[in-house]
Amino acid sequence: MNFFDAINAHVAWKVRLQKHIKGVSDELLDAMVVGRDDLCSLGKWINTNADRHGEIPLFRQVQEQHADFHRCAAEIIESANRGEQVEAEHKLHHDYAHLSHMIVKSLSRLGKELPEEPL
């Protein structure tokens, strides 16, 4: 797993969500799809390697944070879709920002602990 790429992909979600909230996104974000933590590269890697690395506390932490990250992103999309832009913005700049910071920090640490592995 290239943890640097995974970090960049998750950081880029902030811009994608911001555009969705403002109604200027060129992409249609589906909360049901975004909320799934098993569709992105990191999620696929986590699921594939859960048996192999599941005993590592930091791996389990990343697994939980990653799931929370996707749930929060889906909630932001749902709020924006209901026309609740203020709530969506608040979630983006508070809950999401905190989760994003935590997963980036944990992925950086995990990248130092585990060798780079293919998906």
N, CA, C and O atoms as CSV, one atom per row, in Angstrom:
chain,resi,resn,atom,element,x,y,z
A,1,MET,N,N,0.850,-1.184,0.000
A,1,MET,CA,C,0.000,0.000,0.000
A,1,MET,C,C,0.883,1.230,0.000
A,1,MET,O,O,1.814,1.336,0.798
A,2,ASN,N,N,0.597,2.139,-0.874
A,2,ASN,CA,C,1.292,3.410,-0.883
A,2,ASN,C,C,0.506,4.356,0.028
A,2,ASN,O,O,-0.506,4.925,-0.380
A,3,PHE,N,N,0.976,4.512,1.246
A,3,PHE,CA,C,0.257,5.306,2.232
A,3,PHE,C,C,0.231,6.787,1.871
A,3,PHE,O,O,-0.717,7.490,2.221
A,4,PHE,N,N,1.253,7.268,1.179
A,4,PHE,CA,C,1.283,8.665,0.743
A,4,PHE,C,C,0.118,8.934,-0.213
A,4,PHE,O,O,-0.568,9.948,-0.085
A,5,ASP,N,N,-0.105,8.034,-1.166
A,5,ASP,CA,C,-1.222,8.190,-2.100
A,5,ASP,C,C,-2.563,8.121,-1.371
A,5,ASP,O,O,-3.487,8.870,-1.691
A,6,ALA,N,N,-2.666,7.224,-0.394
A,6,ALA,CA,C,-3.900,7.096,0.375
A,6,ALA,C,C,-4.181,8.382,1.153
A,6,ALA,O,O,-5.325,8.831,1.222
A,7,ILE,N,N,-3.155,8.963,1.727
A,7,ILE,CA,C,-3.306,10.228,2.455
A,7,ILE,C,C,-3.782,11.318,1.505
A,7,ILE,O,O,-4.728,12.042,1.816
A,8,ASN,N,N,-3.139,11.442,0.360
A,8,ASN,CA,C,-3.526,12.473,-0.609
A,8,ASN,C,C,-4.954,12.296,-1.097
A,8,ASN,O,O,-5.680,13.277,-1.262
A,9,ALA,N,N,-5.362,11.060,-1.328
A,9,ALA,CA,C,-6.724,10.795,-1.795
A,9,ALA,C,C,-7.753,11.230,-0.746
A,9,ALA,O,O,-8.791,11.797,-1.087
A,10,HIS,N,N,-7.462,10.964,0.519
A,10,HIS,CA,C,-8.412,11.329,1.555
A,10,HIS,C,C,-8.401,12.826,1.829
A,10,HIS,O,O,-9.440,13.391,2.171
A,11,VAL,N,N,-7.269,13.473,1.690
A,11,VAL,CA,C,-7.199,14.924,1.855
A,11,VAL,C,C,-7.992,15.615,0.743
A,11,VAL,O,O,-8.629,16.640,0.985
A,12,ALA,N,N,-7.957,15.065,-0.466
A,12,ALA,CA,C,-8.661,15.655,-1.612
A,12,ALA,C,C,-10.178,15.634,-1.420
A,12,ALA,O,O,-10.889,16.414,-2.054
A,13,TRP,N,N,-10.673,14.767,-0.570
A,13,TRP,CA,C,-12.110,14.711,-0.346
A,13,TRP,C,C,-12.665,16.011,0.219
A,13,TRP,O,O,-13.829,16.329,-0.021
A,14,LYS,N,N,-11.885,16.753,0.947
A,14,LYS,CA,C,-12.391,18.014,1.512
A,14,LYS,C,C,-12.840,18.950,0.402
A,14,LYS,O,O,-13.904,19.561,0.501
A,15,VAL,N,N,-12.052,19.068,-0.642
A,15,VAL,CA,C,-12.400,19.938,-1.770
A,15,VAL,C,C,-13.640,19.407,-2.475
A,15,VAL,O,O,-14.535,20.173,-2.831
A,16,ARG,N,N,-13.691,18.100,-2.673
A,16,ARG,CA,C,-14.848,17.500,-3.342
A,16,ARG,C,C,-16.130,17.752,-2.550
A,16,ARG,O,O,-17.168,18.076,-3.127
A,17,LEU,N,N,-16.056,17.604,-1.237
A,17,LEU,CA,C,-17.230,17.837,-0.398
A,17,LEU,C,C,-17.600,19.313,-0.370
A,17,LEU,O,O,-18.782,19.657,-0.408
A,18,GLN,N,N,-16.617,20.175,-0.304
A,18,GLN,CA,C,-16.878,21.624,-0.297
A,18,GLN,C,C,-17.618,22.036,-1.571
A,18,GLN,O,O,-18.583,22.798,-1.511
A,19,LYS,N,N,-17.171,21.536,-2.710
A,19,LYS,CA,C,-17.839,21.841,-3.977
A,19,LYS,C,C,-19.271,21.314,-3.985
A,19,LYS,O,O,-20.174,21.977,-4.494
A,20,HIS,N,N,-19.477,20.140,-3.430
A,20,HIS,CA,C,-20.825,19.567,-3.373
A,20,HIS,C,C,-21.736,20.440,-2.511
A,20,HIS,O,O,-22.874,20.718,-2.889
A,21,ILE,N,N,-21.243,20.862,-1.374
A,21,ILE,CA,C,-22.035,21.710,-0.475
A,21,ILE,C,C,-22.428,23.005,-1.175
A,21,ILE,O,O,-23.564,23.464,-1.054
A,22,LYS,N,N,-21.493,23.586,-1.900
A,22,LYS,CA,C,-21.742,24.871,-2.574
A,22,LYS,C,C,-22.547,24.709,-3.858
A,22,LYS,O,O,-22.990,25.693,-4.450
A,23,GLY,N,N,-22.736,23.452,-4.288
A,23,GLY,CA,C,-23.510,23.207,-5.504
A,23,GLY,C,C,-22.750,23.481,-6.783
A,23,GLY,O,O,-23.356,23.728,-7.825
A,24,VAL,N,N,-21.422,23.439,-6.716
A,24,VAL,CA,C,-20.604,23.723,-7.901
A,24,VAL,C,C,-19.767,22.518,-8.340
A,24,VAL,O,O,-18.823,22.654,-9.117
A,25,SER,N,N,-20.122,21.365,-7.840
A,25,SER,CA,C,-19.360,20.168,-8.166
A,25,SER,C,C,-19.698,19.679,-9.571
A,25,SER,O,O,-20.846,19.744,-10.010
A,26,ASP,N,N,-18.676,19.190,-10.260
A,26,ASP,CA,C,-18.867,18.591,-11.576
A,26,ASP,C,C,-19.215,17.117,-11.469
A,26,ASP,O,O,-19.503,16.469,-12.475
A,27,GLU,N,N,-19.190,16.583,-10.247
A,27,GLU,CA,C,-19.479,15.166,-10.062
A,27,GLU,C,C,-20.694,15.005,-9.160
A,27,GLU,O,O,-20.973,15.847,-8.306
A,28,LEU,N,N,-21.395,13.924,-9.367
A,28,LEU,CA,C,-22.540,13.596,-8.542
A,28,LEU,C,C,-22.060,12.674,-7.427
A,28,LEU,O,O,-21.635,11.548,-7.684
A,29,LEU,N,N,-22.129,13.153,-6.197
A,29,LEU,CA,C,-21.692,12.350,-5.059
A,29,LEU,C,C,-22.891,11.661,-4.446
A,29,LEU,O,O,-23.849,12.315,-4.034
A,30,ASP,N,N,-22.839,10.353,-4.384
A,30,ASP,CA,C,-23.895,9.534,-3.815
A,30,ASP,C,C,-23.494,9.152,-2.396
A,30,ASP,O,O,-22.497,8.459,-2.194
A,31,ALA,N,N,-24.265,9.601,-1.421
A,31,ALA,CA,C,-23.938,9.338,-0.014
A,31,ALA,C,C,-23.848,7.843,0.282
A,31,ALA,O,O,-23.033,7.425,1.104
A,32,MET,N,N,-24.664,7.048,-0.368
A,32,MET,CA,C,-24.634,5.599,-0.135
A,32,MET,C,C,-23.307,5.000,-0.603
A,32,MET,O,O,-22.787,4.080,0.029
A,33,VAL,N,N,-22.770,5.501,-1.675
A,33,VAL,CA,C,-21.495,5.001,-2.203
A,33,VAL,C,C,-20.334,5.570,-1.390
A,33,VAL,O,O,-19.439,4.830,-0.981
A,34,VAL,N,N,-20.347,6.869,-1.160
A,34,VAL,CA,C,-19.266,7.519,-0.414
A,34,VAL,C,C,-19.184,6.971,1.005
A,34,VAL,O,O,-18.094,6.869,1.568
A,35,GLY,N,N,-20.306,6.625,1.578
A,35,GLY,CA,C,-20.332,6.108,2.945
A,35,GLY,C,C,-19.730,4.723,3.101
A,35,GLY,O,O,-19.445,4.287,4.216
A,36,ARG,N,N,-19.540,4.043,2.006
A,36,ARG,CA,C,-18.930,2.705,2.071
A,36,ARG,C,C,-17.419,2.839,2.177
A,36,ARG,O,O,-16.788,3.531,1.379
A,37,ASP,N,N,-16.852,2.176,3.163
A,37,ASP,CA,C,-15.404,2.280,3.389
A,37,ASP,C,C,-14.629,1.159,2.707
A,37,ASP,O,O,-13.433,0.999,2.949
A,38,ASP,N,N,-15.296,0.387,1.861
A,38,ASP,CA,C,-14.633,-0.738,1.209
A,38,ASP,C,C,-14.458,-0.553,-0.301
A,38,ASP,O,O,-14.062,-1.489,-0.995
A,39,LEU,N,N,-14.746,0.636,-0.808
A,39,LEU,CA,C,-14.681,0.854,-2.256
A,39,LEU,C,C,-13.419,1.588,-2.711
A,39,LEU,O,O,-12.984,1.412,-3.849
A,40,CYS,N,N,-12.834,2.397,-1.850
A,40,CYS,CA,C,-11.624,3.135,-2.230
A,40,CYS,C,C,-10.405,2.208,-2.086
A,40,CYS,O,O,-10.498,1.128,-1.503
A,41,SER,N,N,-9.300,2.639,-2.611
A,41,SER,CA,C,-8.080,1.818,-2.566
A,41,SER,C,C,-7.683,1.457,-1.143
A,41,SER,O,O,-7.339,0.310,-0.860
A,42,LEU,N,N,-7.730,2.431,-0.253
A,42,LEU,CA,C,-7.356,2.156,1.139
A,42,LEU,C,C,-8.325,1.155,1.765
A,42,LEU,O,O,-7.898,0.227,2.452
A,43,GLY,N,N,-9.599,1.333,1.536
A,43,GLY,CA,C,-10.590,0.415,2.086
A,43,GLY,C,C,-10.413,-1.009,1.581
A,43,GLY,O,O,-10.550,-1.973,2.335
A,44,LYS,N,N,-10.109,-1.122,0.305
A,44,LYS,CA,C,-9.865,-2.458,-0.269
A,44,LYS,C,C,-8.626,-3.083,0.374
A,44,LYS,O,O,-8.610,-4.272,0.693
A,45,TRP,N,N,-7.596,-2.267,0.559
A,45,TRP,CA,C,-6.370,-2.770,1.185
A,45,TRP,C,C,-6.639,-3.202,2.629
A,45,TRP,O,O,-6.179,-4.258,3.064
A,46,ILE,N,N,-7.384,-2.382,3.363
A,46,ILE,CA,C,-7.706,-2.712,4.752
A,46,ILE,C,C,-8.448,-4.041,4.815
A,46,ILE,O,O,-8.089,-4.919,5.600
A,47,ASN,N,N,-9.472,-4.190,3.998
A,47,ASN,CA,C,-10.266,-5.426,4.028
A,47,ASN,C,C,-9.450,-6.636,3.613
A,47,ASN,O,O,-9.603,-7.716,4.184
A,48,THR,N,N,-8.595,-6.468,2.634
A,48,THR,CA,C,-7.761,-7.572,2.160
A,48,THR,C,C,-6.737,-8.001,3.207
A,48,THR,O,O,-6.374,-9.175,3.283
A,49,ASN,N,N,-6.275,-7.045,4.013
A,49,ASN,CA,C,-5.188,-7.316,4.959
A,49,ASN,C,C,-5.621,-7.390,6.418
A,49,ASN,O,O,-4.779,-7.424,7.315
A,50,ALA,N,N,-6.922,-7.416,6.659
A,50,ALA,CA,C,-7.412,-7.443,8.045
A,50,ALA,C,C,-6.928,-8.687,8.792
A,50,ALA,O,O,-6.556,-8.600,9.962
A,51,ASP,N,N,-6.931,-9.826,8.133
A,51,ASP,CA,C,-6.445,-11.042,8.804
A,51,ASP,C,C,-4.943,-10.969,9.055
A,51,ASP,O,O,-4.451,-11.433,10.083
A,52,ARG,N,N,-4.236,-10.392,8.121
A,52,ARG,CA,C,-2.770,-10.327,8.203
A,52,ARG,C,C,-2.276,-9.338,9.258
A,52,ARG,O,O,-1.330,-9.617,9.994
A,53,HIS,N,N,-2.938,-8.170,9.319
A,53,HIS,CA,C,-2.457,-7.098,10.196
A,53,HIS,C,C,-3.428,-6.752,11.331
A,53,HIS,O,O,-3.184,-5.814,12.090
A,54,GLY,N,N,-4.513,-7.497,11.446
A,54,GLY,CA,C,-5.555,-7.173,12.420
A,54,GLY,C,C,-5.122,-7.165,13.865
A,54,GLY,O,O,-5.802,-6.585,14.712
A,55,GLU,N,N,-4.009,-7.793,14.162
A,55,GLU,CA,C,-3.506,-7.812,15.542
A,55,GLU,C,C,-2.720,-6.551,15.887
A,55,GLU,O,O,-2.397,-6.318,17.052
A,56,ILE,N,N,-2.418,-5.751,14.892
A,56,ILE,CA,C,-1.661,-4.517,15.113
A,56,ILE,C,C,-2.641,-3.423,15.543
A,56,ILE,O,O,-3.525,-3.064,14.765
A,57,PRO,N,N,-2.510,-2.888,16.752
A,57,PRO,CA,C,-3.456,-1.870,17.223
A,57,PRO,C,C,-3.587,-0.677,16.271
A,57,PRO,O,O,-4.691,-0.174,16.063
A,58,LEU,N,N,-2.483,-0.226,15.698
A,58,LEU,CA,C,-2.541,0.919,14.798
A,58,LEU,C,C,-3.320,0.582,13.527
A,58,LEU,O,O,-4.016,1.441,12.985
A,59,PHE,N,N,-3.212,-0.652,13.049
A,59,PHE,CA,C,-3.995,-1.079,11.886
A,59,PHE,C,C,-5.487,-1.005,12.208
A,59,PHE,O,O,-6.270,-0.488,11.412
A,60,ARG,N,N,-5.877,-1.521,13.373
A,60,ARG,CA,C,-7.286,-1.480,13.774
A,60,ARG,C,C,-7.765,-0.043,13.949
A,60,ARG,O,O,-8.912,0.279,13.640
A,61,GLN,N,N,-6.887,0.810,14.441
A,61,GLN,CA,C,-7.223,2.225,14.603
A,61,GLN,C,C,-7.494,2.855,13.239
A,61,GLN,O,O,-8.478,3.575,13.067
A,62,VAL,N,N,-6.626,2.585,12.279
A,62,VAL,CA,C,-6.822,3.107,10.921
A,62,VAL,C,C,-8.126,2.570,10.342
A,62,VAL,O,O,-8.871,3.307,9.695
A,63,GLN,N,N,-8.400,1.302,10.571
A,63,GLN,CA,C,-9.627,0.684,10.068
A,63,GLN,C,C,-10.860,1.422,10.610
A,63,GLN,O,O,-11.782,1.732,9.856
A,64,GLU,N,N,-10.870,1.696,11.897
A,64,GLU,CA,C,-11.996,2.395,12.523
A,64,GLU,C,C,-12.085,3.847,12.061
A,64,GLU,O,O,-13.170,4.336,11.749
A,65,GLN,N,N,-10.956,4.527,12.017
A,65,GLN,CA,C,-10.958,5.926,11.585
A,65,GLN,C,C,-11.405,6.049,10.131
A,65,GLN,O,O,-12.128,6.978,9.769
A,66,HIS,N,N,-10.973,5.113,9.312
A,66,HIS,CA,C,-11.342,5.131,7.906
A,66,HIS,C,C,-12.858,4.961,7.746
A,66,HIS,O,O,-13.478,5.658,6.943
A,67,ALA,N,N,-13.448,4.049,8.498
A,67,ALA,CA,C,-14.900,3.850,8.454
A,67,ALA,C,C,-15.624,5.116,8.928
A,67,ALA,O,O,-16.610,5.529,8.318
A,68,ASP,N,N,-15.139,5.729,10.010
A,68,ASP,CA,C,-15.735,6.967,10.520
A,68,ASP,C,C,-15.627,8.092,9.495
A,68,ASP,O,O,-16.563,8.872,9.320
A,69,PHE,N,N,-14.497,8.173,8.829
A,69,PHE,CA,C,-14.248,9.176,7.791
A,69,PHE,C,C,-15.315,9.067,6.701
A,69,PHE,O,O,-15.912,10.068,6.307
A,70,HIS,N,N,-15.549,7.853,6.220
A,70,HIS,CA,C,-16.525,7.658,5.151
A,70,HIS,C,C,-17.951,7.940,5.626
A,70,HIS,O,O,-18.748,8.513,4.885
A,71,ARG,N,N,-18.273,7.543,6.852
A,71,ARG,CA,C,-19.611,7.834,7.393
A,71,ARG,C,C,-19.831,9.339,7.482
A,71,ARG,O,O,-20.902,9.834,7.131
A,72,CYS,N,N,-18.836,10.055,7.943
A,72,CYS,CA,C,-18.956,11.504,8.081
A,72,CYS,C,C,-19.106,12.170,6.707
A,72,CYS,O,O,-19.925,13.075,6.546
A,73,ALA,N,N,-18.342,11.739,5.743
A,73,ALA,CA,C,-18.451,12.299,4.388
A,73,ALA,C,C,-19.855,12.067,3.837
A,73,ALA,O,O,-20.423,12.954,3.200
A,74,ALA,N,N,-20.413,10.894,4.074
A,74,ALA,CA,C,-21.772,10.592,3.617
A,74,ALA,C,C,-22.792,11.496,4.313
A,74,ALA,O,O,-23.739,11.962,3.681
A,75,GLU,N,N,-22.603,11.740,5.595
A,75,GLU,CA,C,-23.508,12.618,6.341
A,75,GLU,C,C,-23.465,14.043,5.796
A,75,GLU,O,O,-24.493,14.717,5.725
A,76,ILE,N,N,-22.286,14.494,5.417
A,76,ILE,CA,C,-22.139,15.832,4.836
A,76,ILE,C,C,-22.909,15.912,3.519
A,76,ILE,O,O,-23.619,16.885,3.269
A,77,ILE,N,N,-22.769,14.903,2.694
A,77,ILE,CA,C,-23.476,14.863,1.412
A,77,ILE,C,C,-24.984,14.858,1.644
A,77,ILE,O,O,-25.720,15.585,0.977
A,78,GLU,N,N,-25.439,14.042,2.584
A,78,GLU,CA,C,-26.872,13.980,2.883
A,78,GLU,C,C,-27.393,15.325,3.368
A,78,GLU,O,O,-28.465,15.758,2.945
A,79,SER,N,N,-26.662,15.987,4.240
A,79,SER,CA,C,-27.077,17.308,4.727
A,79,SER,C,C,-27.165,18.303,3.581
A,79,SER,O,O,-28.138,19.050,3.471
A,80,ALA,N,N,-26.152,18.311,2.733
A,80,ALA,CA,C,-26.155,19.228,1.588
A,80,ALA,C,C,-27.320,18.930,0.654
A,80,ALA,O,O,-27.957,19.848,0.137
A,81,ASN,N,N,-27.598,17.650,0.438
A,81,ASN,CA,C,-28.695,17.260,-0.452
A,81,ASN,C,C,-30.061,17.671,0.100
A,81,ASN,O,O,-30.997,17.892,-0.668
A,82,ARG,N,N,-30.179,17.775,1.422
A,82,ARG,CA,C,-31.426,18.229,2.052
A,82,ARG,C,C,-31.514,19.755,2.081
A,82,ARG,O,O,-32.503,20.313,2.556
A,83,GLY,N,N,-30.491,20.422,1.578
A,83,GLY,CA,C,-30.475,21.881,1.583
A,83,GLY,C,C,-29.969,22.470,2.887
A,83,GLY,O,O,-30.146,23.662,3.141
A,84,GLU,N,N,-29.346,21.655,3.707
A,84,GLU,CA,C,-28.830,22.090,5.009
A,84,GLU,C,C,-27.348,22.414,4.879
A,84,GLU,O,O,-26.496,21.744,5.463
A,85,GLN,N,N,-27.055,23.455,4.100
A,85,GLN,CA,C,-25.670,23.814,3.820
A,85,GLN,C,C,-24.913,24.239,5.082
A,85,GLN,O,O,-23.734,23.918,5.233
A,86,VAL,N,N,-25.578,24.953,5.981
A,86,VAL,CA,C,-24.902,25.410,7.207
A,86,VAL,C,C,-24.477,24.197,8.039
A,86,VAL,O,O,-23.356,24.148,8.547
A,87,GLU,N,N,-25.369,23.230,8.173
A,87,GLU,CA,C,-25.034,22.018,8.918
A,87,GLU,C,C,-23.913,21.252,8.219
A,87,GLU,O,O,-22.989,20.768,8.872
A,88,ALA,N,N,-23.995,21.143,6.893
A,88,ALA,CA,C,-22.966,20.427,6.127
A,88,ALA,C,C,-21.608,21.113,6.282
A,88,ALA,O,O,-20.594,20.444,6.480
A,89,GLU,N,N,-21.585,22.439,6.193
A,89,GLU,CA,C,-20.332,23.196,6.362
A,89,GLU,C,C,-19.768,22.988,7.766
A,89,GLU,O,O,-18.565,22.795,7.940
A,90,HIS,N,N,-20.649,23.030,8.760
A,90,HIS,CA,C,-20.201,22.843,10.137
A,90,HIS,C,C,-19.561,21.465,10.297
A,90,HIS,O,O,-18.479,21.340,10.871
A,91,LYS,N,N,-20.230,20.440,9.792
A,91,LYS,CA,C,-19.695,19.073,9.873
A,91,LYS,C,C,-18.365,18.970,9.141
A,91,LYS,O,O,-17.437,18.319,9.621
A,92,LEU,N,N,-18.271,19.611,7.982
A,92,LEU,CA,C,-17.040,19.563,7.189
A,92,LEU,C,C,-15.875,20.190,7.951
A,92,LEU,O,O,-14.776,19.636,7.979
A,93,HIS,N,N,-16.116,21.332,8.562
A,93,HIS,CA,C,-15.026,22.062,9.215
A,93,HIS,C,C,-14.746,21.619,10.645
A,93,HIS,O,O,-13.762,22.050,11.246
A,94,HIS,N,N,-15.591,20.773,11.187
A,94,HIS,CA,C,-15.372,20.292,12.548
A,94,HIS,C,C,-15.161,18.780,12.583
A,94,HIS,O,O,-14.029,18.310,12.703
A,95,ASP,N,N,-16.247,18.023,12.477
A,95,ASP,CA,C,-16.156,16.562,12.575
A,95,ASP,C,C,-15.240,15.987,11.496
A,95,ASP,O,O,-14.323,15.220,11.787
A,96,TYR,N,N,-15.503,16.367,10.256
A,96,TYR,CA,C,-14.725,15.842,9.135
A,96,TYR,C,C,-13.263,16.256,9.241
A,96,TYR,O,O,-12.367,15.439,9.031
A,97,ALA,N,N,-13.021,17.524,9.568
A,97,ALA,CA,C,-11.641,18.016,9.680
A,97,ALA,C,C,-10.883,17.230,10.749
A,97,ALA,O,O,-9.722,16.868,10.561
A,98,HIS,N,N,-11.551,16.971,11.866
A,98,HIS,CA,C,-10.917,16.197,12.938
A,98,HIS,C,C,-10.617,14.776,12.468
A,98,HIS,O,O,-9.506,14.282,12.659
A,99,LEU,N,N,-11.599,14.119,11.857
A,99,LEU,CA,C,-11.399,12.752,11.370
A,99,LEU,C,C,-10.307,12.693,10.308
A,99,LEU,O,O,-9.484,11.777,10.302
A,100,SER,N,N,-10.306,13.657,9.427
A,100,SER,CA,C,-9.302,13.698,8.367
A,100,SER,C,C,-7.906,13.839,8.961
A,100,SER,O,O,-6.972,13.155,8.541
A,101,HIS,N,N,-7.770,14.724,9.934
A,101,HIS,CA,C,-6.485,14.920,10.595
A,101,HIS,C,C,-6.021,13.622,11.269
A,101,HIS,O,O,-4.855,13.239,11.169
A,102,MET,N,N,-6.946,12.959,11.951
A,102,MET,CA,C,-6.600,11.740,12.673
A,102,MET,C,C,-6.186,10.619,11.712
A,102,MET,O,O,-5.222,9.903,11.984
A,103,ILE,N,N,-6.896,10.461,10.602
A,103,ILE,CA,C,-6.549,9.366,9.691
A,103,ILE,C,C,-5.229,9.650,8.988
A,103,ILE,O,O,-4.444,8.731,8.752
A,104,VAL,N,N,-4.978,10.897,8.653
A,104,VAL,CA,C,-3.689,11.241,8.033
A,104,VAL,C,C,-2.554,10.944,9.001
A,104,VAL,O,O,-1.533,10.377,8.610
A,105,LYS,N,N,-2.726,11.319,10.242
A,105,LYS,CA,C,-1.712,11.071,11.263
A,105,LYS,C,C,-1.485,9.560,11.441
A,105,LYS,O,O,-0.345,9.099,11.486
A,106,SER,N,N,-2.573,8.804,11.541
A,106,SER,CA,C,-2.462,7.360,11.737
A,106,SER,C,C,-1.871,6.664,10.519
A,106,SER,O,O,-1.063,5.747,10.662
A,107,LEU,N,N,-2.264,7.090,9.326
A,107,LEU,CA,C,-1.703,6.494,8.105
A,107,LEU,C,C,-0.211,6.772,8.000
A,107,LEU,O,O,0.557,5.911,7.571
A,108,SER,N,N,0.196,7.963,8.388
A,108,SER,CA,C,1.619,8.295,8.358
A,108,SER,C,C,2.396,7.369,9.287
A,108,SER,O,O,3.470,6.879,8.936
A,109,ARG,N,N,1.850,7.136,10.462
A,109,ARG,CA,C,2.504,6.233,11.420
A,109,ARG,C,C,2.490,4.795,10.914
A,109,ARG,O,O,3.489,4.085,11.032
A,110,LEU,N,N,1.361,4.361,10.350
A,110,LEU,CA,C,1.256,2.993,9.859
A,110,LEU,C,C,2.213,2.767,8.690
A,110,LEU,O,O,2.787,1.686,8.550
A,111,GLY,N,N,2.380,3.780,7.863
A,111,GLY,CA,C,3.312,3.673,6.739
A,111,GLY,C,C,4.741,3.442,7.188
A,111,GLY,O,O,5.530,2.838,6.461
A,112,LYS,N,N,5.082,3.913,8.370
A,112,LYS,CA,C,6.419,3.691,8.918
A,112,LYS,C,C,6.556,2.297,9.527
A,112,LYS,O,O,7.645,1.724,9.562
A,113,GLU,N,N,5.434,1.765,10.004
A,113,GLU,CA,C,5.459,0.446,10.650
A,113,GLU,C,C,5.403,-0.715,9.671
A,113,GLU,O,O,6.010,-1.762,9.894
A,114,LEU,N,N,4.666,-0.516,8.580
A,114,LEU,CA,C,4.482,-1.608,7.621
A,114,LEU,C,C,5.240,-1.327,6.341
A,114,LEU,O,O,5.306,-0.180,5.898
A,115,PRO,N,N,5.805,-2.343,5.749
A,115,PRO,CA,C,6.454,-2.151,4.456
A,115,PRO,C,C,5.403,-1.838,3.402
A,115,PRO,O,O,4.240,-2.215,3.546
A,116,GLU,N,N,5.807,-1.156,2.355
A,116,GLU,CA,C,4.878,-0.875,1.256
A,116,GLU,C,C,4.476,-2.179,0.614
A,116,GLU,O,O,5.321,-2.996,0.248
A,117,GLU,N,N,3.178,-2.366,0.482
A,117,GLU,CA,C,2.658,-3.612,-0.079
A,117,GLU,C,C,1.725,-3.295,-1.240
A,117,GLU,O,O,1.093,-2.239,-1.261
A,118,PRO,N,N,1.639,-4.189,-2.188
A,118,PRO,CA,C,0.703,-3.969,-3.291
A,118,PRO,C,C,-0.724,-4.146,-2.794
A,118,PRO,O,O,-0.968,-4.797,-1.779
A,119,LEU,N,N,-1.665,-3.552,-3.529
A,119,LEU,CA,C,-3.080,-3.766,-3.207
A,119,LEU,C,C,-3.366,-5.185,-3.529
A,119,LEU,O,O,-4.496,-5.642,-3.352
